[in-house]
Amino acid sequence: MSRTSPHQHLQHTELSRRGLLRTAGGLGAALALGGGGALAASTAGTASAAPATWTHPGMLHNAGDINRAKVRVAAGDDPWLSGWNKLVANSHSQSTWTNRATATIIRGGTGENYSLLFNDIAAAYQNALRWQVGGTEANAVCAVNILNAWSRTLTSVTGNADRFLAAGLYGWQFANACELMRGYSGFDLAAAQEMLVKVFYPLNNSFLTNHNDACITNYWANWDLCNMASILAIGILNQDSAKYDQAVTYFKSGAGNGSLAHAVPYLYTDSAGYALGQWQESGRDQGHTVMGMGQMGALCEMAWNQGDDLYSYDSRRFMKAAQYVAKYNIGQDVPFTTYNWGTGQNCTASSQTVISSASRGQVRPVWAMLHFHYNRRLGLDDKYISQMYYDLVAPEGGGGDYGTTSGGFDQLGFGTLMYAK
C-alpha cells in the first residue's frame, strides 16, 4: 500500500531514518532522527512502508535495547537492575513454567479459557527476556517449549465478539516472544509463522475490514489497535511486506477508531503551553484509556525498530494524547469535548459529555516506552508522561504483577529494564 501525498514531509523523515538504520546496522541510529537532507530526497519515491531490509530482533526490542539491558544489569546499575529484579521475582519468568497449550481458545461466551494463553505468553516472553539479558539457558529452553507447544497445537480462537480482542492482543504478544527466540536452536520458527497466519491473522484482518458487521464507530480504539499491532508483528516475524503495510496504512488512514486521527479526535494546548490530545476512550474509563497508550505504543515501537516513525506521525499526535491521558491520571484537570459516535449495527447515536473518572490513576506498565522515546530518544519535554511514569509506575513489571485478570496482561511490560536510557 502506498504512502499518501498529504504527509510527504513525514515520509521523508521516516525514509531517511530507515536509511540511517540500514547504514548503522540498526544500532544507535535513533539519535539521528530528523536529519532528512539529501538521503531523504533521494528515497522519497519509495512506494512501500515495509523495510527493504528487515531488522531482527525488531519488534518491541532491538539488539541495542537488549545489549544495553545486559550490560547495565551486569554492572548493577539502576534503574535497569530494579527492572531486572521485577522480572526475576515474577512467577511467570521461572524456567519451571509448564505450558498449557490447547487447540481451541475461547474468549467471550461459554467455556472461556483464554487465560491459559495470556499466562503462557507472559511466561514465554519473560523467560525469553531472562535468557536475552541474563544468558540463562534454562529460561531459553522454557520459552521455546512454550512457543513450540502453542505453535503446534493451537488451531482456533473463538468466542463472542471478544474473540477479536484475543486475536489482536495475543497475536502481537506471541509474535514478540517468538522474535526474541528467533534463531535459537530448537525453536520452530516456521511453525510459529504458520500458526499466526492461519489462526490469528484471519481474525485480525476480518475485524479491521468488517468490524464484526457493526457500525464502523461501534468498537473502541483498542479493538482496532490490538488487531493492527498483531498484523504488524506478524508482518515483521514473517517478513511479509503486505501485512506490514496493511497495519501502517490503517494507522495513518484507517476508517475505524484505532487510526490516529480517530483515536485522538480533539487537540488542545493547556495553560502551561503543553499540547494535549483527547483520547477516544477518555469518556469511557481510564483503565481502557491507559490500555490504549500501551496498544498504540507497541505499534509505534515495533514500527520504529523497522525504520518507521509512527510516534511522530501527524505532528506527534500520539504524544499529545499520552500527555493528556497522563495529566488526567496524575490527578490534574484536562479539557474534554463532547464525544459523539454511532453504536450497534445501525449506528445509533450516542455521546459522552464528560471525561470519565472510573479507574482514574490505574497503573499499567505502558509508560516507560513512551517516556524514554519522547524524552530520551527525542529530547522532548514530556512533563505529564514523566510524572506518570516516575511517580506512579516505575519500575515496571509485567504480566502477573498487575492482578490475575486479563487487564494485567494487555501489555508485556518490563519497560524500565528494556527502555531506560
GUKERO-970876 format. One record per residue (C-alpha): residue in one letter; y, z, x. Coordinates in Angstrom, 1 decimal. Layout:
<pts>
+--------+--------+--------+--------+
: drenpa :      Y :      Z :      X :
+--------+--------+--------+--------+
:      A :      Y :      Z :      X :
...
+--------+--------+--------+--------+
</pts>
This chain:
<pts>
+--------+--------+--------+--------+
: drenpa :      Y :      Z :      X :
+--------+--------+--------+--------+
:      M :    0.0 :    0.0 :    0.0 :
:      S :    3.4 :   -0.9 :    1.4 :
:      R :    6.4 :    1.3 :    2.1 :
:      T :    9.4 :    0.8 :   -0.2 :
:      S :   12.7 :   -0.6 :    0.9 :
:      P :   15.0 :    2.2 :   -0.5 :
:      H :   13.6 :    4.5 :    2.2 :
:      Q :   13.8 :    2.1 :    5.1 :
:      H :   15.7 :    4.6 :    7.2 :
:      L :   13.0 :    7.1 :    6.7 :
:      Q :   10.4 :    4.5 :    7.5 :
:      H :   12.0 :    4.1 :   11.0 :
:      T :   11.7 :    7.8 :   11.7 :
:      E :    8.1 :    8.0 :   10.6 :
:      L :    7.0 :    4.9 :   12.6 :
:      S :    8.9 :    6.0 :   15.7 :
:      R :    7.2 :    9.3 :   15.6 :
:      R :    3.8 :    7.6 :   15.2 :
:      G :    4.5 :    5.5 :   18.3 :
:      L :    5.5 :    8.6 :   20.3 :
:      L :    2.3 :   10.4 :   19.2 :
:      R :    0.3 :    7.5 :   20.3 :
:      T :    2.0 :    7.4 :   23.7 :
:      A :    1.7 :   11.1 :   24.2 :
:      G :   -1.9 :   11.3 :   23.0 :
:      G :   -0.9 :   13.4 :   20.0 :
:      L :    0.2 :   16.4 :   22.0 :
:      G :    3.7 :   17.8 :   22.4 :
:      A :    5.4 :   14.7 :   20.8 :
:      A :    6.6 :   16.6 :   17.8 :
:      L :    9.7 :   17.7 :   19.6 :
:      A :   10.7 :   14.0 :   19.9 :
:      L :   11.0 :   13.6 :   16.2 :
:      G :   14.2 :   11.9 :   15.1 :
:      G :   14.6 :    9.6 :   18.2 :
:      G :   14.4 :    6.4 :   16.2 :
:      G :   16.1 :    3.9 :   18.6 :
:      A :   14.6 :    0.7 :   19.8 :
:      L :   11.0 :    1.7 :   19.2 :
:      A :   11.7 :    2.3 :   15.5 :
:      A :   13.4 :   -1.0 :   15.2 :
:      S :   10.5 :   -2.8 :   16.8 :
:      T :    8.0 :   -1.3 :   14.4 :
:      A :    9.9 :   -1.4 :   11.2 :
:      G :    7.9 :   -4.2 :    9.8 :
:      T :    4.6 :   -2.3 :    9.7 :
:      A :    3.3 :   -2.5 :    6.1 :
:      S :    0.8 :    0.4 :    6.0 :
:      A :    1.4 :    4.2 :    6.2 :
:      A :   -2.0 :    4.6 :    7.8 :
:      P :   -2.0 :    5.1 :   11.6 :
:      A :   -3.1 :    2.2 :   13.8 :
:      T :   -5.0 :    4.8 :   15.9 :
:      W :   -6.4 :    7.9 :   14.2 :
:      T :   -5.8 :   11.3 :   15.7 :
:      H :   -8.7 :   13.8 :   15.8 :
:      P :   -8.6 :   16.6 :   15.2 :
:      G :   -5.8 :   15.6 :   13.0 :
:      M :   -5.6 :   17.4 :    9.7 :
:      L :   -4.2 :   20.9 :    9.4 :
:      H :   -4.6 :   21.4 :   13.2 :
:      N :   -4.3 :   19.1 :   16.2 :
:      A :   -5.6 :   19.6 :   19.7 :
:      G :   -2.3 :   21.1 :   20.7 :
:      D :   -2.4 :   23.8 :   18.0 :
:      I :   -6.0 :   24.7 :   19.0 :
:      N :   -5.2 :   24.9 :   22.7 :
:      R :   -2.1 :   27.0 :   22.1 :
:      A :   -4.0 :   29.5 :   20.0 :
:      K :   -6.8 :   29.6 :   22.5 :
:      V :   -4.5 :   30.3 :   25.5 :
:      R :   -2.3 :   32.8 :   23.7 :
:      V :   -5.2 :   34.8 :   22.2 :
:      A :   -6.9 :   34.9 :   25.6 :
:      A :   -3.7 :   36.2 :   27.1 :
:      G :   -3.5 :   38.9 :   24.4 :
:      D :   -0.1 :   37.6 :   23.2 :
:      D :    1.3 :   38.4 :   19.8 :
:      P :    1.7 :   37.1 :   17.1 :
:      W :   -1.4 :   35.0 :   17.9 :
:      L :   -3.5 :   38.0 :   18.7 :
:      S :   -2.6 :   39.6 :   15.4 :
:      G :   -3.6 :   36.4 :   13.6 :
:      W :   -6.8 :   36.3 :   15.5 :
:      N :   -7.6 :   39.9 :   14.6 :
:      K :   -7.2 :   39.0 :   11.0 :
:      L :   -9.6 :   36.2 :   11.4 :
:      V :  -12.3 :   38.2 :   13.3 :
:      A :  -12.1 :   41.0 :   10.7 :
:      N :  -12.7 :   38.7 :    7.7 :
:      S :  -16.2 :   38.8 :    6.3 :
:      H :  -16.3 :   35.1 :    5.9 :
:      S :  -15.8 :   34.4 :    9.6 :
:      Q :  -19.0 :   36.1 :   10.7 :
:      S :  -21.7 :   33.9 :   12.2 :
:      T :  -24.3 :   35.6 :   10.0 :
:      W :  -22.9 :   34.0 :    6.8 :
:      T :  -25.6 :   32.2 :    4.8 :
:      N :  -24.6 :   29.2 :    2.8 :
:      R :  -25.5 :   28.9 :   -0.9 :
:      A :  -25.4 :   25.1 :   -1.2 :
:      T :  -26.3 :   23.8 :   -4.7 :
:      A :  -26.5 :   20.4 :   -6.3 :
:      T :  -24.0 :   20.9 :   -9.1 :
:      I :  -20.7 :   22.8 :   -9.0 :
:      I :  -19.2 :   23.8 :  -12.3 :
:      R :  -15.5 :   24.8 :  -12.7 :
:      G :  -14.3 :   25.4 :  -16.3 :
:      G :  -16.5 :   26.0 :  -19.3 :
:      T :  -20.1 :   27.2 :  -19.4 :
:      G :  -22.1 :   28.1 :  -16.3 :
:      E :  -19.2 :   28.3 :  -13.8 :
:      N :  -20.5 :   28.7 :  -10.3 :
:      Y :  -17.7 :   27.2 :   -8.2 :
:      S :  -17.2 :   30.5 :   -6.3 :
:      L :  -20.3 :   29.5 :   -4.3 :
:      L :  -18.4 :   26.5 :   -3.0 :
:      F :  -15.0 :   28.0 :   -2.2 :
:      N :  -16.5 :   31.0 :   -0.5 :
:      D :  -18.8 :   28.8 :    1.7 :
:      I :  -15.9 :   26.5 :    2.6 :
:      A :  -13.8 :   29.5 :    3.7 :
:      A :  -16.8 :   30.6 :    5.8 :
:      A :  -17.2 :   27.2 :    7.3 :
:      Y :  -13.5 :   26.9 :    8.1 :
:      Q :  -13.2 :   30.4 :    9.6 :
:      N :  -16.3 :   30.1 :   11.7 :
:      A :  -15.0 :   26.7 :   12.9 :
:      L :  -11.8 :   28.3 :   13.9 :
:      R :  -13.6 :   31.1 :   15.7 :
:      W :  -15.5 :   28.5 :   17.7 :
:      Q :  -12.5 :   26.4 :   18.5 :
:      V :  -10.3 :   29.3 :   19.6 :
:      G :  -12.9 :   31.8 :   20.9 :
:      G :  -15.6 :   29.4 :   22.0 :
:      T :  -18.4 :   31.4 :   20.4 :
:      E :  -21.4 :   29.1 :   19.9 :
:      A :  -22.9 :   31.2 :   17.1 :
:      N :  -19.8 :   30.5 :   15.0 :
:      A :  -20.1 :   26.8 :   15.6 :
:      V :  -23.7 :   26.8 :   14.5 :
:      C :  -22.9 :   28.8 :   11.4 :
:      A :  -20.1 :   26.3 :   10.4 :
:      V :  -22.3 :   23.3 :   11.0 :
:      N :  -25.1 :   24.8 :    9.0 :
:      I :  -22.8 :   25.4 :    6.0 :
:      L :  -21.3 :   21.9 :    6.2 :
:      N :  -24.6 :   20.1 :    6.6 :
:      A :  -26.2 :   22.0 :    3.7 :
:      W :  -23.4 :   21.2 :    1.3 :
:      S :  -23.2 :   17.6 :    2.5 :
:      R :  -26.9 :   17.0 :    1.9 :
:      T :  -27.1 :   19.0 :   -1.3 :
:      L :  -24.0 :   18.6 :   -3.5 :
:      T :  -24.2 :   15.7 :   -5.9 :
:      S :  -21.7 :   16.5 :   -8.6 :
:      V :  -18.6 :   18.6 :   -9.5 :
:      T :  -18.3 :   19.1 :  -13.3 :
:      G :  -16.9 :   21.4 :  -16.0 :
:      N :  -14.0 :   21.0 :  -18.3 :
:      A :  -10.6 :   19.7 :  -17.1 :
:      D :  -10.7 :   22.3 :  -14.3 :
:      R :  -13.3 :   20.1 :  -12.5 :
:      F :  -10.3 :   18.1 :  -11.3 :
:      L :   -8.9 :   21.2 :   -9.7 :
:      A :  -12.2 :   21.9 :   -8.0 :
:      A :  -12.4 :   18.3 :   -6.7 :
:      G :   -8.9 :   18.5 :   -5.3 :
:      L :   -8.9 :   21.9 :   -3.7 :
:      Y :  -12.3 :   21.9 :   -2.3 :
:      G :  -12.2 :   18.3 :   -1.3 :
:      W :   -9.4 :   18.7 :    1.2 :
:      Q :  -10.6 :   22.1 :    2.4 :
:      F :  -14.2 :   20.8 :    3.0 :
:      A :  -12.8 :   17.8 :    4.9 :
:      N :  -10.7 :   20.1 :    7.1 :
:      A :  -13.7 :   22.3 :    8.1 :
:      C :  -15.5 :   19.0 :    8.9 :
:      E :  -12.6 :   17.8 :   11.0 :
:      L :  -12.8 :   21.0 :   13.2 :
:      M :  -16.5 :   20.4 :   13.8 :
:      R :  -16.2 :   16.6 :   14.4 :
:      G :  -18.2 :   15.6 :   17.4 :
:      Y :  -20.2 :   18.9 :   17.6 :
:      S :  -23.8 :   18.3 :   18.3 :
:      G :  -25.9 :   18.8 :   15.2 :
:      F :  -23.0 :   18.2 :   12.7 :
:      D :  -23.9 :   15.4 :   10.3 :
:      L :  -20.5 :   13.8 :   10.0 :
:      A :  -21.9 :   10.7 :    8.2 :
:      A :  -23.5 :   12.9 :    5.5 :
:      A :  -20.2 :   14.7 :    5.0 :
:      Q :  -18.2 :   11.5 :    4.8 :
:      E :  -20.6 :   10.0 :    2.3 :
:      M :  -20.7 :   13.1 :    0.1 :
:      L :  -16.9 :   13.4 :    0.0 :
:      V :  -16.6 :    9.7 :   -1.0 :
:      K :  -19.4 :    9.9 :   -3.7 :
:      V :  -18.7 :   13.4 :   -5.1 :
:      F :  -15.0 :   14.2 :   -4.6 :
:      Y :  -13.1 :   11.0 :   -4.3 :
:      P :  -14.0 :    9.5 :   -7.7 :
:      L :  -12.7 :   12.6 :   -9.4 :
:      N :   -9.6 :   12.7 :   -7.2 :
:      N :   -8.9 :    9.0 :   -8.0 :
:      S :   -9.6 :    9.4 :  -11.7 :
:      F :   -7.2 :   12.2 :  -12.0 :
:      L :   -4.3 :   10.5 :  -10.3 :
:      T :   -5.0 :    7.3 :  -12.2 :
:      N :   -5.7 :    8.7 :  -15.7 :
:      H :   -4.7 :   12.4 :  -15.7 :
:      N :   -7.7 :   13.2 :  -17.9 :
:      D :   -6.4 :   10.8 :  -20.6 :
:      A :   -3.4 :   13.2 :  -21.2 :
:      C :    0.3 :   12.6 :  -21.2 :
:      I :    1.4 :   11.9 :  -17.6 :
:      T :    3.5 :   15.1 :  -17.5 :
:      N :    0.9 :   17.4 :  -19.1 :
:      Y :   -0.6 :   18.7 :  -15.9 :
:      W :    1.4 :   20.9 :  -13.4 :
:      A :    2.3 :   19.7 :  -10.0 :
:      N :   -0.6 :   21.5 :   -8.3 :
:      W :   -3.1 :   19.3 :  -10.1 :
:      D :   -1.7 :   16.2 :   -8.6 :
:      L :   -1.1 :   17.8 :   -5.2 :
:      C :   -4.6 :   19.0 :   -4.6 :
:      N :   -6.1 :   15.7 :   -5.5 :
:      M :   -3.6 :   13.8 :   -3.3 :
:      A :   -4.4 :   16.2 :   -0.4 :
:      S :   -8.2 :   15.5 :   -1.0 :
:      I :   -7.7 :   11.8 :   -0.9 :
:      L :   -5.5 :   12.1 :    2.3 :
:      A :   -8.1 :   14.3 :    4.0 :
:      I :  -11.0 :   12.1 :    3.1 :
:      G :   -9.0 :    9.2 :    4.4 :
:      I :   -8.5 :   10.9 :    7.7 :
:      L :  -12.0 :   12.1 :    8.1 :
:      N :  -13.4 :    8.7 :    7.2 :
:      Q :  -10.7 :    6.7 :    9.0 :
:      D :  -10.1 :    5.0 :    5.7 :
:      S :   -6.6 :    3.4 :    5.6 :
:      A :   -6.7 :    2.6 :    1.9 :
:      K :   -7.3 :    6.1 :    0.9 :
:      Y :   -4.7 :    7.5 :    3.3 :
:      D :   -2.1 :    5.0 :    2.0 :
:      Q :   -3.0 :    5.9 :   -1.6 :
:      A :   -2.1 :    9.6 :   -1.0 :
:      V :    1.1 :    8.9 :    0.9 :
:      T :    2.3 :    6.3 :   -1.6 :
:      Y :    1.6 :    8.7 :   -4.5 :
:      F :    3.6 :   11.5 :   -2.7 :
:      K :    6.6 :    9.2 :   -2.4 :
:      S :    6.5 :    7.4 :   -5.8 :
:      G :    3.6 :    8.5 :   -8.0 :
:      A :    4.1 :    8.9 :  -11.7 :
:      G :    2.8 :   12.4 :  -12.1 :
:      N :    4.3 :   15.8 :  -11.4 :
:      G :    2.9 :   16.0 :   -7.9 :
:      S :    5.0 :   13.3 :   -6.4 :
:      L :    8.0 :   14.7 :   -4.6 :
:      A :   10.8 :   13.8 :   -6.9 :
:      H :    8.9 :   15.1 :   -9.9 :
:      A :    7.7 :   18.3 :   -8.2 :
:      V :   11.3 :   19.1 :   -7.2 :
:      P :   13.4 :   17.8 :  -10.1 :
:      Y :   16.7 :   19.6 :   -9.5 :
:      L :   18.7 :   20.2 :   -6.4 :
:      Y :   21.4 :   22.9 :   -5.7 :
:      T :   23.5 :   24.4 :   -3.0 :
:      D :   23.8 :   28.2 :   -3.1 :
:      S :   26.9 :   30.3 :   -2.3 :
:      A :   25.7 :   30.7 :    1.3 :
:      G :   25.5 :   27.0 :    1.7 :
:      Y :   21.7 :   26.6 :    1.7 :
:      A :   20.2 :   23.6 :    0.0 :
:      L :   17.7 :   24.6 :   -2.7 :
:      G :   15.3 :   22.6 :   -4.9 :
:      Q :   13.8 :   23.9 :   -8.2 :
:      W :   10.0 :   23.6 :   -8.2 :
:      Q :    8.3 :   22.1 :  -11.2 :
:      E :    6.2 :   25.2 :  -11.9 :
:      S :    9.0 :   27.7 :  -11.5 :
:      G :    9.3 :   28.3 :  -15.2 :
:      R :    5.6 :   28.9 :  -15.5 :
:      D :    4.9 :   31.7 :  -13.0 :
:      Q :    5.4 :   32.4 :   -9.3 :
:      G :    1.7 :   32.5 :   -8.3 :
:      H :    1.3 :   28.8 :   -9.1 :
:      T :    4.7 :   28.1 :   -7.7 :
:      V :    3.8 :   29.6 :   -4.3 :
:      M :    0.4 :   27.8 :   -4.6 :
:      G :    2.4 :   24.6 :   -4.7 :
:      M :    4.0 :   25.4 :   -1.4 :
:      G :    0.5 :   25.6 :    0.1 :
:      Q :   -0.7 :   22.4 :   -1.5 :
:      M :    2.3 :   20.2 :   -0.6 :
:      G :    2.4 :   22.0 :    2.8 :
:      A :   -1.2 :   21.0 :    3.5 :
:      L :   -0.5 :   17.4 :    2.5 :
:      C :    2.6 :   17.2 :    4.8 :
:      E :    0.9 :   18.9 :    7.7 :
:      M :   -2.1 :   16.5 :    7.6 :
:      A :    0.2 :   13.5 :    7.4 :
:      W :    2.3 :   14.9 :   10.3 :
:      N :   -0.7 :   15.1 :   12.5 :
:      Q :   -1.3 :   11.4 :   11.8 :
:      G :    2.3 :   10.4 :   12.6 :
:      D :    3.9 :   10.5 :    9.1 :
:      D :    6.8 :   12.9 :    8.5 :
:      L :    6.5 :   13.7 :    4.8 :
:      Y :    8.1 :   17.1 :    5.5 :
:      S :   11.4 :   15.3 :    5.9 :
:      Y :   11.0 :   12.7 :    3.3 :
:      D :   13.9 :   12.2 :    0.8 :
:      S :   16.3 :   14.3 :    2.9 :
:      R :   13.8 :   17.2 :    3.3 :
:      R :   13.5 :   17.7 :   -0.4 :
:      F :   10.3 :   19.8 :    0.2 :
:      M :   12.2 :   22.2 :    2.5 :
:      K :   14.8 :   22.7 :   -0.3 :
:      A :   12.0 :   23.6 :   -2.7 :
:      A :   10.4 :   26.0 :   -0.2 :
:      Q :   13.8 :   27.7 :    0.3 :
:      Y :   14.3 :   28.0 :   -3.4 :
:      V :   10.8 :   29.5 :   -4.0 :
:      A :   11.1 :   31.8 :   -1.1 :
:      K :   14.6 :   33.0 :   -2.1 :
:      Y :   13.4 :   33.9 :   -5.6 :
:      N :   10.2 :   35.6 :   -4.4 :
:      I :   12.0 :   37.9 :   -1.9 :
:      G :   14.0 :   39.2 :   -4.8 :
:      Q :   17.1 :   37.1 :   -4.9 :
:      D :   18.6 :   35.1 :   -7.7 :
:      V :   18.3 :   31.3 :   -7.9 :
:      P :   19.7 :   28.7 :  -10.4 :
:      F :   17.5 :   27.3 :  -13.0 :
:      T :   17.9 :   24.1 :  -15.1 :
:      T :   16.0 :   23.9 :  -18.4 :
:      Y :   12.8 :   22.0 :  -17.7 :
:      N :   11.6 :   19.6 :  -20.4 :
:      W :    8.3 :   17.8 :  -20.4 :
:      G :    5.6 :   16.3 :  -22.7 :
:      T :    2.3 :   18.1 :  -23.3 :
:      G :   -1.2 :   17.1 :  -24.6 :
:      Q :   -2.3 :   13.5 :  -25.3 :
:      N :    0.8 :   12.7 :  -27.3 :
:      C :    3.5 :   14.1 :  -25.0 :
:      T :    4.6 :   16.8 :  -27.5 :
:      A :    8.0 :   18.1 :  -26.4 :
:      S :    8.0 :   21.4 :  -24.5 :
:      S :   10.6 :   23.2 :  -22.5 :
:      Q :   11.3 :   26.2 :  -20.2 :
:      T :   14.8 :   27.7 :  -20.3 :
:      V :   14.5 :   30.4 :  -17.6 :
:      I :   12.7 :   30.9 :  -14.4 :
:      S :    9.5 :   33.0 :  -14.7 :
:      S :    9.3 :   36.4 :  -13.1 :
:      A :    5.5 :   36.5 :  -13.6 :
:      S :    3.7 :   37.3 :  -10.3 :
:      R :    7.0 :   37.3 :   -8.5 :
:      G :    6.6 :   38.2 :   -4.8 :
:      Q :    2.9 :   37.2 :   -4.8 :
:      V :    1.6 :   36.9 :   -1.2 :
:      R :   -0.3 :   33.8 :   -0.3 :
:      P :   -0.9 :   32.5 :    3.2 :
:      V :    1.3 :   29.4 :    3.0 :
:      W :    4.5 :   30.3 :    4.7 :
:      A :    3.7 :   30.2 :    8.4 :
:      M :    3.0 :   26.5 :    8.2 :
:      L :    6.4 :   25.9 :    6.7 :
:      H :    8.4 :   28.3 :    8.8 :
:      F :    7.0 :   27.1 :   12.1 :
:      H :    7.5 :   23.5 :   11.2 :
:      Y :   11.1 :   23.6 :    9.9 :
:      N :   12.4 :   26.4 :   12.1 :
:      R :   10.5 :   25.9 :   15.4 :
:      R :    9.5 :   22.3 :   15.5 :
:      L :   12.7 :   21.0 :   14.0 :
:      G :   15.1 :   23.9 :   14.9 :
:      L :   16.5 :   24.2 :   11.3 :
:      D :   17.8 :   27.3 :    9.7 :
:      D :   15.2 :   28.3 :    7.1 :
:      K :   16.6 :   31.6 :    6.2 :
:      Y :   14.7 :   32.3 :    3.0 :
:      I :   11.4 :   30.9 :    4.2 :
:      S :   11.7 :   33.0 :    7.4 :
:      Q :   12.3 :   36.2 :    5.3 :
:      M :    9.4 :   35.5 :    3.0 :
:      Y :    7.1 :   34.9 :    6.0 :
:      Y :    8.2 :   37.8 :    8.2 :
:      D :    9.0 :   40.4 :    5.6 :
:      L :    6.1 :   39.9 :    3.1 :
:      V :    3.3 :   37.8 :    4.6 :
:      A :    2.8 :   37.9 :    8.4 :
:      P :    0.3 :   38.0 :    9.9 :
:      E :   -1.5 :   35.6 :    7.7 :
:      G :   -5.1 :   35.9 :    6.8 :
:      G :   -7.2 :   33.5 :    4.7 :
:      G :   -9.9 :   33.3 :    2.1 :
:      G :  -11.3 :   36.8 :    1.4 :
:      D :   -8.1 :   38.6 :    2.4 :
:      Y :   -6.3 :   37.9 :   -0.9 :
:      G :   -8.8 :   39.0 :   -3.5 :
:      T :  -12.1 :   37.6 :   -4.7 :
:      T :  -10.9 :   35.2 :   -7.4 :
:      S :  -10.1 :   31.5 :   -6.8 :
:      G :   -6.4 :   32.0 :   -6.3 :
:      G :   -7.1 :   33.8 :   -3.0 :
:      F :   -9.0 :   30.7 :   -1.8 :
:      D :   -6.5 :   28.0 :   -2.8 :
:      Q :   -5.4 :   27.8 :    0.8 :
:      L :   -7.3 :   28.1 :    4.0 :
:      G :   -4.7 :   30.3 :    5.7 :
:      F :   -4.5 :   31.8 :    9.2 :
:      G :   -1.1 :   30.2 :    9.8 :
:      T :    0.0 :   32.9 :   12.2 :
:      L :   -2.8 :   32.2 :   14.6 :
:      M :   -2.6 :   28.4 :   14.3 :
:      Y :    1.1 :   27.6 :   13.8 :
:      A :    3.1 :   30.3 :   15.6 :
:      K :    5.3 :   28.8 :   18.3 :
+--------+--------+--------+--------+
</pts>
